[in-house]
Amino acid sequence: MGFALHFSDLLPYWPVFLEGAWLTLKMTGVAVVVGVSAGTLVAFAKRGRRKWLSKACSVYIDAVRNTPFLVQLFLLYFGLASLGIHMPTFAAAVLAMIINIAAYAAEIIRAGLEAVPRGQIEAAECLGLSRWRIGWHVMLQPSIEKVYPALTSQFLLMMQASAMASQISAEELTAIANTVQSDTFRSLETYIVVACLYLALSLLVKLLAWGLGEYFFRRRRVIRRAAAQAGKKQPGAAAADASVIGVSKRRTT
């Protein structure tokens, strides 16, 4: 008995697939922007002088990082519903994603802050810079540049974890796939299409992250341009050194 893939049955559902992909991308974008902002505040608070606040941040980070995202999603959605607070599925899914990515981003950014040399901070204090300027220019910007690849990987993981939002009936890409395969009975074809869409979204997120990194981290461009110029000058410099050596040899003879 032969088996063949039939994607033609899925053609009428392409608008639905695109809507699910757009919702997945929108959920990820909102969660990343708000989550990284919250994670930055948590990272500074954990390194702060107030011990009670630092311990509270540590408890929050450990609680989120050591429990599955699906359990966090259920606790938020069904737990609030049991208290009489009914949230739309999109809002509940995004809020759970924000809480999750903020904890991971806080640890990543804190590691970057710890890598900033203490001497740079002391030099900025000696120059009379305010705490805000020291925190932004001396500490946060260099640390974000160092840990940006790790943050980008976390963005991709969060986008893939958004598939769990289908468990609370959020109409993202995986939930759309479940509906389509139940209508068409083409499970393999449906999930092949969904896998290709997730791959395309991942490449899009990586491209956006690379573009933002090139725009905000101008020092990268300067270093890369200087290295390129040094590479171009190197052959000429070697030829000049060879000519100088040849002249010196002729003079000695």
MOMO-V37747 format. One record per run of one state. SS is the DSSP state (helix for helix, strand for strand, loop for the rest). FROM is the first residue (numbers start at 1). LEN is the number of residues. If there is no record, write none. Layout:
<<SS	FROM	LEN> <SS	FROM	LEN>>
This chain:
<<loop	1	7> <helix	8	39> <loop	47	4> <helix	51	15> <loop	66	3> <helix	69	14> <loop	83	6> <helix	89	26> <loop	115	3> <helix	118	9> <loop	127	4> <helix	131	38> <loop	169	4> <helix	173	12> <loop	185	2> <helix	187	30> <loop	217	1> <helix	218	35> <loop	253	1>>
